[in-house]
Amino acid sequence: MGLETVTNGKIHELNDDNPLASDAVNRGDDHIRNIKKVIKETFSGINDEGADAVPVTAESAELNILDGATITTDELNILDGVTATAEEINVLDGISEDLEAADLNILDGVTATTAELNHVGGVTSAIQDQIDDKQDTLTAGNNITIDAVTENDVTTTTITASGTPFVVVGDTSGVITGTASGGVTPRNQWINIPVTDIVYPSNTINGSPSVPTGVSLNNSGKTLTLPEGTYYYEAWAKLTNTSYQNSVGDLRVQLHRAGTAVGYPAHSSLYEHDTYNFPNQGMFTVASGGQDIRLRIYRANDSGAVYYGANSVSGGMQSLIKIWKL
């Protein structure tokens, strides 16, 4: 009789040739029981009842995807809750296999924007090391040095310039534009000191100034126009008190860039019939497109009769501005 013995309920225990044609019809129920046993044992996990019963709808091709898989249940469960698309996951494609969690954790707490991060584009070595390696003394082209000395927690900066300046401008007129008759400096006003001459560089062939590109004099406004850049300057202007009876206090000479005071003013008083050269020095930066530079005088009291230069309108250099480009 062609009835196999199914002990473990495995498919291999079924015989393709059974039942035989000669088998009695009343043995058919035995074959059916064997088949049912194999199905239930083989697919024992698909055995829920009632509301928990879920039909298997996967097709053979879909089930075959698992053919050869060695993945564990825990490994599959890692995907539980993942909502990323294939495109988002593919962003990781090509990342070095040496990348570790610690590498990604470097970004933890970063609030910088893309634009801010891009500021370090092109950096080839440690930024702090580059800053630390900057020299204490700045030497710029024409022998400009800036020395910082700290004593008792107070830092004093000394600027020294030598060599050839970028440009030198001055004036020999002895009269301040916009002053009262005779050149007297008004009270509580910043008054322009004229800039009438380019002293250096000059072209000795035709006698006209041969100045760097972007440098020009505005004789009506008494200003010097400089191109974009950072500059160090040394300047002075001669002030005279022609009064024989009154001294003058709170006199200042200061450089102005685009209408804004630069650095600290030279500050002094003039006694009766006194003359003093007011020195001024410092650094400034000219923005893109160029800006006007001017030397100005200020006085805060009414006594005396303060003139730029002398009581006469001629004779000798009354002001000078030397400019080095850093």
Summary of the structure (lengths in Angstrom):
residues: 326
radius of gyration: 46.6
end to end distance: 110.5
largest distance: 151.8
contacts: 783
relative contact order: 0.13
helix: 20%
strand: 30%
